[in-house]
Amino acid sequence: MQPDRLLVMLCLTSGLQTFSIGAFPALLPEIGRSAALPDWQLGAVAGAFGFARMLADLPAGLLMTHHVRRAMIAGPAFVLTGIACLVLGDSVGWLLLGRVLMGAGHTLGTLGLLTTILRVRAERRLASALNASEFSAMLGMLGGVMLVGAMPATLAWRTAFLIGCSPVLAAFVSLGALLKLLPRDREPRPWFARSAVVSAGVDACAGGRGTSLLAFAAGGAVALAYATLEQFLIPVRGSREFGLERGGIARLLVLAQLSDTAALLPVGALADRWGIARVLGVVLVTFAAAVAMVGLGPLPLVVVGCVAYGLGMAGWMLPVGLLRSATPASQVAWRTGVFRVCVDGGMFLGPFASGLLGAAHARVLPAVLTGTLLVVGLALLVRTARR
């Protein structure tokens, strides 16, 4: 196997699929108006993506131990089916089904990518490899937002969404090249397994329980904040409080994603040089400031918060690297699946809770998230300083 070439193909396939994630948020207000959805249903549609990922994480993690190839094939097929349900359906049930299928497809693709990287790059610039994969995903999300933002406001949201998601078709082409680089199983393997070896105690963990707990806390807090801002607060506040149309909301999202994209590779390099825990702590403190500005501030402060939000999102993959330091090699797929339950639970809960709280309690969740990110970030910095 050639790890560098493999990394390129993993990044390309993942990036093409994430166009569909970027195309959705800017259209959320129009989807709500078109289907006459109350806030709680709008939050449910936005959060169904993360909810589906959360439910699929554990079985997908067990599947990934021996069947990464099959998961990588199924991922884009699920995403494409979900897009069709969103575009062709005309009720909240179809919208939810489409988001659920897209979430399940992205789970298979994401866990396949992470499992492969954690196996082949654990000893060589792991943080840079993880952030390179996130860099490609951000380019895809940025592409989806820009495609939607560039279309005329008179274009129906279904047509705009379909065009924004169209690069997923190219993912099937790059998938063929990727599968040639992935190893084939030469003997029957169980479909679901927690460990690649008979005894789960064969490998030694390099880290401890405290490291794992901090990795889970950081991953969940970042996911909760990301989903709350990206999938609900920015589009809903932009539309209702600041009077922004589709293009204005898209520009705010693009600003955050450009900031994220520019910072991803430098942050990965810094984490390899200075240590993942130290850099992650700084990133979480930055993210806390971003959530406070975007969720609680006036429009000029929201713009600044979007830049800080992008800088905070540059550490999205660092909790995975932190978890890897405390995980046996034979259990990488399973532990990553468990970790993703926490992450995707946050992605579901953020927009769903925002919808339940509604306009009357709109500032509660941003305030709680700010405090949570700040506490976890400072805990990482204190732990690093003591060591």
DAJOSUL-V649619 format. One record per run of one state. SS is the DSSP state (a for helix, b for strand, c for the rest). FROM is the first residue (numbers start at 1). LEN is the number of residues. If there is no record, write none. Layout:
# DAJOSUL-V649619
ss = {SS | SS}
from = {FROM | FROM}
len = {LEN | LEN}
This chain:
# DAJOSUL-V649619
ss = {c | a | c | a | c | a | c | a | c | a | c | a | c | a | c | a | c | a | c | a | c | a | c | a | c | a | c | a | c | a | c}
from = {1 | 3 | 18 | 19 | 36 | 39 | 65 | 68 | 89 | 92 | 121 | 126 | 151 | 157 | 166 | 168 | 182 | 209 | 241 | 246 | 275 | 276 | 297 | 299 | 314 | 318 | 325 | 329 | 358 | 359 | 387}
len = {2 | 15 | 1 | 17 | 3 | 26 | 3 | 21 | 3 | 29 | 5 | 25 | 6 | 9 | 2 | 14 | 27 | 32 | 5 | 29 | 1 | 21 | 2 | 15 | 4 | 7 | 4 | 29 | 1 | 28 | 1}
